[in-house]
Amino acid sequence: MKKEVLILFGGCSSEYDVSLKSASAIICNLRKDFHHFHLIGITKDGKWIYSHATPQEIADDTWSNRIDNARAFLSPDREQHGIIVNQNGRMWEQHIDCVWPVLHGKNGEDGTIQGLCDLAGIPCVGPGLLSSAVCMDKATTKLLVAPTKVRQADYVLVRFHEFMMTPDKVVTYIQKQLQRFPLFVKPCASGSSVGVSKVHSEDELIYAIQIAGKYDNKILVEEAITGQEIEVAVLGNYQPITSLPGEIIAGNEFYDYNAKYENINSKTLIPANLSEMEIKVIREAAAQIYKALDCKGLSRVDFFLTEDKEIVFNEINTLPGFTSISMYPKLWEATGIGYSDLLDQILSYTMD
């Protein structure tokens, strides 16, 4: 029997547009002979809408204009085990076997949707509630990765409300701890480099903290690591497998949102320009970090490789993009798993 798969897309997140493109690509490549999918789009202001939108309507963000759309929600009632749809006052239920939250950033990969699925008793693609929450918070991630002994950038954790009360004191403390520029300033819980700045002076540091504070009260200030930007895709539950590493060549000074999705000068190199030993060690480190963070299903683990050939863990993405230019599916394609097969495997791990 076909499995009933609910695809959630959009969302109250700065990565709404990326979610639409990821969902469109997944819908086009999901094998219809194995899965019957249902779509709920979440608008930027949080409305849940059951839709029969086409992949193109989702990609170009006209999906919410369809006249046959209906209001809907995922029921936490385990007996219903699915969604409740309100079509012009007529209520009906739809059983769901699995939820795929094609949602990036806050309110999607931070444990919120995962917790709702736990209440409903419905399997959810990707890491669970706790793993999603800690991986979304960059400072907490660093604490849990530390026992692996994989090097990480030195950092200072800043609370935005404390910065606003005593900015000079906070800036002095940062400079004392990290000692030299350049530095990276990041919201602790934000994806796709949204709100991230690279700073070269005290004035830039102050401005960057103000920018990051728009997205999170917790702000990470890190030493800048110079080296190749390497990404590894990880797949599986208790015995995860890793892809060949890929390399990011950013069109901007660093791989920010613009460089990822808008700058045509950004390039990817798959496989990365690494020796066989470097590939082996980085793949092992990716699996080690994945396990340390108790991930399951899928994630992408990002590193730097310095000029001294030292591997430095950067961050993990528990629901990586699935757009036509996204690294996660491209890395698996280069490793020997095509897009549709990859989707099948992810759903299989979820319902295992």
N, C-alpha and C positions, 0 to 999 in steps of 0.2 A: 504494500500500500504506500501511496505517496505520503510524505511527511508534510504537515502544515507548518510552514515557516513564516513568522511575522518579521518583516523588515521595517525597522524604525529608522527614520532619516530626518534631517533638518536639525531642529533643536535650539534651545536657548544657549547659544554658544557663539564665540567669535569665529568659530570654524564651521558655521552653518553652510556656507557655499561649498566648502570642500566635501562636507557630508553629502550634499546633493549629487556631486560628481561621482563620489564613491558608490553611492546607492545605485545610480544609473548604470554604472559599469557592472556591478554585481548582478542586477536584475537581468541584464543582457546575457550574462554568462552562466547563470544558474541553470542547471539542467532541469528542464520542465518534466522529463519522464520520471524523475526521482522525487521532485519537490513541487508542491503547490504553494505559491507564496501569496501573502497578504501584505498590504502596504499601509502603514500609518505614518503620515508626515507630521512633524511637530513644527509649528510656526515659530518665528523668532520671539513672539510674545507668549508662547507656551500652549497654544491650542493644539489638541490632538485630533487629526482628521484622517478618517479611513478613506482611501482613494484608489481609483483604478487608473491613475495617471500612467502615461507612457514613460519609458526611460528618458526620452527627449524632453518631455514636459517637466520631469524632475530636474534634469540637468540645467535647463534654462530658467528654472524657478517660476514656471507658470502653473505648476501642479495644483496650487491652492485655489485656482480660479475655476476649476471644473464644477459644473452645476450638479453632478451626481456625487459629489463629496458628501461625507456624513461625519458627524462627531463620533468619537470613539475613545475607549480607554482600555488599558490592560487591567483586568480584574484581579485583585489580590485574593479572591475567594478560590481556594484550591479545588472545590467541587466543580466550578465553572471551567477552570484550567484553560483560560483563553481571554478573548476580548469581548467587550460589549459595544455594540454599534447602535447608534440612534439615527435612523434614516427618516427624517421628516416626522418624528414622533413615534415611529415604529421601532421598537427595541428588539434586537436579536443577538444571539450569542454565536461565537465562532471558536471552536476548539483550536488550540495552538500547541504544536509539539515542541517548538523551539523558537526563541527570540534572537534575532540578529540585530543588535544595536549598531547600525552604521552611523554612529554619532561620535564626533571627535571633540575633545576638550571637556569643559565643565558640563555637568548634567548629562553625561553620556559615557565617559570612560573613567569616572571618578568614584564609582560605587553606587551612585544613586539609582540608575536603571537596574543594576545588578541586584540591589537590595529588593527592589520591587519584584523582580523575577523570582527571587528566593521566597518572598511572601506568597507568590502565586504558585510556587512549586513547578515552575517551567524552566527547563534548561536554557541557558543564555550563552551565546558565543563569547569567548574570551575569558580572561581571568575573572575570578569571583569578586565579591564585595570588598573584602579586606585587601586582597592583592591589588585590585583596581585603585582603591583609595590611597594606599601607600605608594604605589607607582606614580600616581598623579602628583603627589607631593614630593618635589625634588629633594627637599631636606630630609624627609623620612626615608626616601629611597637610599640616600647616601649612608644613613645609619645602618640600614639592613644589608647593604652591599659591603660595608667595611670588613666584616669577618672573612670575606672571600679573598682578601689581600690584593685584589685588583686595584691598581692605583686610581685615585680620583683627584680632581682639581681641588686645591685648598679653597675654603669658602668661609664666609661670614653670613649668618642668618640675621636679617633685619626685620623688625616689626614696624610697619609703616606708621602706625599711630605714635610709636615712640620717636620715630624720625620727625614727625610733624611737631612734636613737643620740644625736642632738643636736637635739631638737625646738625649743629656744629659738633656736638658730642658724638653722635652716631658716625658722622663722616670721619672724625679723628680716630675713632675706634677701628673703622674699616681700614684706614690707611696704615694704622699701627700693625694690624694683624696681617694684611696682605702686602703691604710695603711698597709695591710698585704697580704702575699702569703698564699695559692696558688691563682692564677688568671687564667681566661680563656681569650685567645686572638682569635678573630674571624674576618674574613672578613665580612663586613656588608651585602653583597649581594652574598652569596654562600650557596649552599645546601649540605646536606649529610655530614656535618662536614668537608668538604674539606677546607684545610688551617687552621683548628682549632688546637690550642695547649693549653695544661695545663702547667702552668709554676710555678716554686717554688723559683726562684731567679731572681735578676736583669739581670744577663747574659742570662738566659733563656728567659726573657721578651724581651730583645733586639732582640734575634734570632727569636722569635715567631712573632714579629711585621714585621720583614723582610720577613718571610714566608707568612704571611697574606697579605702583600703588593703586592705579586705576583698576587693576585686574585682581589684586590679592593683597591682603594685609601682611602676609609673610613674603619676604623678598630675599632671594639668594644673590649674594655678590661673590663671584668666583674669580680666581686667577685665570687669565687667558692662556690656553694651551695651544701652542703652534704645532701643526702637524697635519697629516692626511686625515680627512674625515671619513670614517669607515662605518658601514651599517651592515648588520647581520640579521636575517629573518629567522625566527625560531617558530617551530610548529610541534604541537603535541602536548601530552599531559605529563605522565610520570617519567617517560623516557623520551624527552624532546629531541628533535633533529634540527640541525642548523643548515642554512643555505651557504653558498659561496658568498664571501663578503663583496660588497659594492663600495665604490668610492664616490663621494660628492665633491664636485668642483663648482663652488659657489660663484655665481655671477656678481654678487655683492661682496662686501668685506667679510661677511659671515653669512651662514645659511639661514636667513630670516624668512618670514612669510613671503615677502616679495620674491626672494631668490628661489623659494620652493615652487611657487605657483604662477609667477608672473614674468620673471626675468628670463628672456630667451637665451641669455648667455650662460645660465647655469647648466651644468652637464653632469651626467652620471657615467661611471666607468664600471662595467660588470663583466668579468670579475675585476676586483680592485688590483692595482699594480703592486702586488705583494709577493714575497717569496713563499714557497710551499710551507716552510716552517712558520712564517708569520700568519698565513691563512689558518693553519692548524691551531695555533695558540689562540688566535682571536675567536675562532669558532668554539673552542673549548671554554673560553672566558664568557662568551655569550650564553652558552648552556648553563654554566655555573651561576651566573647572575639571574637567569630565568628561574632556576630552581630556588635560589636564595630568597627570591621575592614571591615564591609560591604561585608562579604563573601557570596557566593552563590554556590550551587552545592555540593561541598565537600571541606573538609580540615581536617588536623589532628592537634590537639592542644596538646602541650607537657608541662608537669609540673614536678616540684620536690615536694615531700612531705618530709619535714624535720623531724628530730627526735622529735621536739616539735609540730609535727602535723600541721605545717603551710604550706599552699599551695603557691607555687612560680611558676608563669608562666615563661616558658623557651622560647619557640618559636612556630611559626605556619608554617605548610607546606601546601600550597594551591593545589599542585598537587602531593600528596604522591605516593610512589611506589606501584605498583601492581604486584610485583614478587611473586613467590611461598612462600617467607619468609617475605613478607612485612606486617607490622602491620595493615595497614588500612583495607584490606579485611579480615584479620584474626580477627580483633576486631568485625567487623560486623557479621562474621560467628558465633562467640561466642554469639552475641546478638540476633541472629535468622534470619539474612539475608544472604543467600548463595551468592557465587561469581557472578553467572549469574544474579540472581535477583538484586544484587547490581548494576551491569552494566546497567540493564534496568532502574532502578530508577534514576541513575545519568543522563542518556540520557533523561529521562522523565522530570526531573527538568530543564535540559538545554533547551529543546524545549517547555517548558511550557509557 
